[in-house]
Amino acid sequence: MDARTPQTKLFAWAPVLALALLFAVGICRAPVARAAEVPSDPMSWPPEQQEFWFEGPGLLVDRELEDRLRAADDEERAELIEEFLRDRSPQTPANELREGIGLRRRLARRDFLTFLDDRAKLLFLHGKPLEVEPVDCDQTFRPIELWTYTEGAQPLILYQPQAERPYRLWLPLDSKRALYTDEMVYWLEQFRELRSQIRGRRIDLQLCRLASRIDDITGIGGLHEFRADRPGNEHLLARLRAPVDLEAWAKSAAATPLGDVPAELAVEDVELLFPERRGQRIVSRLVLTVPADQLQTIVEGDRPPEYRVQIEGLVQFEGRLFEDFRMRYQIGAEDDPEKVALVVDRALRPRRDFQVHLRVRDEISGAETFLVRALSVPDNPTAVPEVAVPERVVVALGDQMSAQRVAGRDAIVLVPPETDVVLGLWRADTLVSGERIQSVRFLVDGAVQFTRSRPPFSAEVRLALYPQEQVIRVEGLDAEGELVASDEVLVNQQRGELRVQITEPDRGGNLSGRVEAAAEVVVPEERRVEKVEFYLNEELVAVREAPPWRVVLDVPEMRSQQDLAYLTVIAELDDGARAEDVRFLNVSSYSDTVDVDLVELYTTVTDRSNRVVRGLGKDLFQVFEDGRQQEISKFELVEDLPLTVGVTVDTSGSMIESLGEARRTAIAFLDNIITPKDRSFAVSFADRPVLLMPRTSDVGAVAAALEDLTAVGSTSLHDAVVTSLYYFRGVRGRRALILLSDGEDTASTIPYRDALEYARRSGVAIFAIGLDIGRLDIDVRRKLNELAHETGGRSFFIRRAEELDGVYDEIEQELRSQYLIAYNADRPDSSTEAEFREVEVKVQGSGLEARTISGYYP
């Protein structure tokens, strides 16, 4: 198994050896003792009866049958359920009731894990609505969706009372206040109180274009203007009650269209354990066993094959949502295991009953299944005996792990930055304990920038112009200037596929004497560099265990053709993985050398109407570098190569009315374009850029991160461009950044020209979307146009957020229909490493245009 994955064989995980219980023969689960069982409580029913009650069919039960089910014992209840599910139309070959329940349950579960959400209940009882319209006015309303079931009828209002809570059907008894944010309720009360002194419309009508529609649906203007014909509670409550004609419901439900339905993922077994106490809570461990032949594998580059499984979960307590969670498993498959055991740990309070809802999904095939389990948490952990470890079984732990560092006496801790990418000036704060430390020295890459001789021990250190891997170090000194303690953090570390690249000295020189050598190392997620070795010819001359990866070499003078000197740099990770790079330091003038430098250009061809053109042949293309035509060595139309997409969204205060729609369309775009082979990440920016979700193939995690955006603050557009592009460092292949903004930069630390230069160096295509930017806003339009043009992307300017769907459709078409054109650069001998190479691709054909990067740095 690849040691880079966070999982390994069962025998390698001492803390989870007890999990082997699920494989032991003859060991069964011990029930938790209860002082007094309540037979009428569905939480105490057997699992299949709980599933009937909580997962849909219970909504079809009338009050009389409900009373009988609660009063019955388990055997009698099973008979009542079987009688309820009988075929009510024996003249047809199928049991429409059972089929309808299955289809409607899958329809509801596809979007919502729990029937605590009234949207799931509506889907189960009534099927898909004709239209779902989100009300994206974050400053005015709580999250709201308008569901329309009948043409011309008033929609139903579904709202989220609190963050992370299920949606509820709005009823008049909830009052109109339940729909507004707390801030808007305050402002509406102030507006009413000062109405005689204020001119203009209500503030909610000014901020949200749908506020008047909410007035119309509820029959209440604002908070207090009640209309005589407003809807009643009974009319709306009826939408969540059991159907009067169950036979008619069954026929309608059995005809429910599902569209593309994921295949069923078989889970062989589910075991429940309570292995340990965590603070005041008991760890409740679910172990899900999945046959390996149920899962598909994926292979990326030189890495061994692996499974990827995702689990979304909800924990309910007393009919309310207690918590939700998401876990992801990347499991090495090179040893061809027979089974995979997925471990789900939740820390829950003892002596309480919970219900866990799980969606288990194979990220590669899309197959999924849903599970519901009741948990009666005991007072204390239950003993788990040690058993023999079976072979060919992989135990997979979720990726929710973290580490803490605690300072002791006479210690100093450098507080890490809040973000992964740090620009310009960074305030380095320290935590100092003990009495010996009297002053603190601040160093960047080994060079002292400041010394502070009294608290607070902090300083603004200056970093490189562009983000690059740097070490900030603090040293605590005593009264005599002797070192007492130190700490350091690594900022702007490159993440991606393992790679080492020599950055100094330049290629092509004849060097001797003292020569500075430097390298950059790209490190995969969750890995760290163990060491970097520098070799001069075959001799090891230096080992570095922490950046900067820089040494000074003593290169001998070249006296004959045999006196070749070359530098080899080898990076080794903590899992033993290695990568190397080689560079000649002097070359005989009598020998022929060929510097093979393959340049890859991802190119889009469009016609006069900006429609993507596919199916063109290699002979129609010409490539020029610095005006010199190059010979094309590789040509293909790429549709399925891995793609990395970053989405960067402006969340400044001016986006208040557009952010909801921008959020929705960005999520839909990622959901459509990202496959298991692809990666995506999300960045927001207002006063400063913020990484919402790092690079991942879990598009659901990126979507969840985008869901929580709010509009407030100024606009740091230039900083956002540089920060977002930095997250592509170390990533090869097709790369695209979607940049959405509605205004001029007002808060960046990086000037625009530097941001543009960084974009040119990145090689990432930028698709810039300008939202409601007027034609007179020439400077903003110029910036977005230039960023797109220089990087081979495209710019779009739209008036309303509702037009974003069409823009994203065009971007998706382009990204899935690009030509890969590669050539070995033919350059004059006088060219140097630092020069920017201008690139142009021409295509023959009337009205055809080829777009690619404007150039690159070697």
C-alpha positions, 0 to 999 in steps of 0.5 A: 500500500502507498504509505502516502495514503492516510490508511493502512492495514489493520495490523499497522494501527495499534489504536484500532486493533480492537476493531477486529472484533467485527471479524471474530466468530461468535462475538455478538453485540451486547445490548445496553441495559436500560432501567425502563424500556418504553415499548411505544418509542420508535427508537426502541424498535428493531432496525427494520421497523425504525427504518419504516417509521423514520425513513418515509413510510411512517408519513403515510400512516394515519393516527389510528394505525400509529396508535396500534403500532406504538402499543404493539410488541415487536412481533405484532408490529411486524405483522401490522407493517406487513399488512400495511405494505400489502398490494392494494391493486392486485389486478396489476403485476407489481405492488405499487405501494412498495415500489412507490415507497422505494422510488420516493425514498430514493428521491428524497435521500438523493438530496437530503439525508434525513426526513427531519428536513421538511423538503425530504417529506415533501419529496416523499409525499408529493414528488418533485416540484415544478420549480424550486427558487432560492431566495438568496438575500443573506442580509435580509432573509434566512436561507429560503426556498420557494417550492411550486407544485401547481402551475399558477399556485402560490409556492410553499416557503421552506426556510432554515431556522438556524445554521446547520438545521433542517429546513421547515415548511413555513406556517403562519403560526411561525410568524413572519419574523422567523423568515427574517435575519435578526438584524433585519427584524431590528431594522424593520422595527426601527423603520415602523417606529420612525415611519413618519420621518423616513422617506422611501420603501421598506429596507427589506424591499430595497435590499432584496428583489424577492421581498415583495414576493415573500409579502405576497405569499405570506399575506404579510407586508414586512412584519405587521401589515396583515392581509385579510386573505392570508393563508391559514395553518391547516391548509399548509399543514395538510401538505405534510399529512398522510394522503387520504387515498393511499392507493392513488398515492401508490400509483402516482409514486410508482411512476416517479421519474428519478433520472440518472440513479446511482447504482446501489453500493452493498454494505456487508455488515455494520458493527457498533462499538463503544471502545473509549471515553473522550472527555465527558463523552463515549466514542460511538464507533460504527464499522461498515464492511464493504466487499472490495469488489463493490468499489472501483479503483483509480490510478493517478500518475505513478501512484498505486491504485486506490479506492475513494469513499465518502461518508456523509452523516447526520446524528439526531437526538430527540427528533432534532439534528444534533450534528452533521459530518463528512468523512473521506477515505483514500484507501490503497488497493495495490494489495487487492484486499477482499474487504474494506472496513470504514470506521466512523467515530462520533463522541456522544453523551452517555445514557442517551439515545441517538440515531445516525443517518449515513450516505456511503458513496464510492467517489469513482463509480458513484454507487451509494447506499443509505444506512440508519442506525440507532445508538444507545450510548452506555455509561462507560466504554465496553471492553473489546477483546483482542482477536486474530487479525484477518488478512486481506482486510483494510481498515480505513480511518477517516481524514478528521485528524489534527495535532496540537503543540503546547509550550512549556516553561521557558519556551517560545511559540510562533503563532502560525498564519491564519491562511496558507498563502501569506503576502507582503508583510506578515505580523509574526506574533509569539507566545512566550512562557517562563522568565529567562526569555528577555528578547526575541529575534525574528528571522526570514530564511535565516536573515535577521529582520527585527529584534524585540527587547520587550513585550509584546514580542511581535513584528511585521516581517517582510516576505518575498514579492511573490509567494514562495516557500519561506521559513520564519523563525523566532529565537528567544534570548536571555539577558546575555543574548544566549539562545533559550528557545526557538520556533519556526513556521514554514509559509507558502509551502507548495503542495501537489505531486512530489517534484523537486526542481533546481532553481539556481544556478541557471542552465547553460553556464560554465561555472566554477568556484563558489556557486549558490545552489537552490531548489524548490520541492513540491510536497503532496498533501499530508506529507512532509519533507524528511531531507533534501540531499545535494550531490556534486557529481556523485559526492554528497556535499550537503543535507538539509532537513528544513527549508530554504533548500539552499547550499553553497558549492565549491565547483572545480575549474574545468581543465579538460573535456572530462571535467564535467560538473553536475548538480543532483538534488534528491528530495525524500519524504517521510514515507520514503518517496523520492524525487530528483533533478539534475543540472550541468554546471559546466559543459565542454565547448567542444561537445554538442549539447541539446537542451530539450524543453518540452512546452505544452499548450492547452489551446481553445479554438473558437469561431466568430460566434465564440463557439468552441470548434472541435475536430481540427487536425494538426496540420491546421495549427502553427506555433511560434515562440518569440516569433520563431516557428516551432515544430509540433511534436504532440497534438491531441484533443483532450476531453478526459485529462485530469483538470484542476479548477479553482473558484474565487468569489468576491464577497465584498459588501457590494455583492450583497444582492448577487452573492446567493446566485453566484454561490448557487451557480458556482456549486452547480458548475463544479458539480457538472464539471468535476469528475473523480479524476479532477480536483477543485478548490474555493477561495473567497475574498473581501478585505483579504483572500480566504481559502474556503476549501483546499484542493480536493476531488470531493466536490461536495466539500467544496460546495459546502464551503461555498454555502456559508459565504456572506457579503461584507467588506472591501475588495482585495482583487489583486491579492486574491488573484495571486493567492488563488494562483499559488494554490496551483503550484506543483499541479500539472496538467490542465488548470483553470481559475474562475474569478468572479468580481463586481468592482475595483480593487480597494484593499490589496497589498499587491499592485496590479502589475505584479499580480498580472506578472504572477498570472503570466508566470503561473500558466493557469488559464483565468476565466474572469467574470465581471458582474454588473461592471459598467462600460465606464468602469474602464480600469476594472474591465481592462484588468479582467480582460488582460488577466484572461488574455495573458493566460489563455482564458476568457473574460465575461461581463454580465449585468445580473447574477442570473446570467451566470448559468450561461457563462459557466456553460460556456466555460465548461464547454471550453475546458472539455474541448481543448487541444494539447499542443506540445513542442520542443523549444528551439531557442537561439543560443543567446537566450537566458533562463530568466527571459519571458518567452512569447507564445502564439498559436495560429489556426487556419480557417475562416473566422477561427481563433486559437487562445492559449497562454501569451507566454511563459518563463522556462 
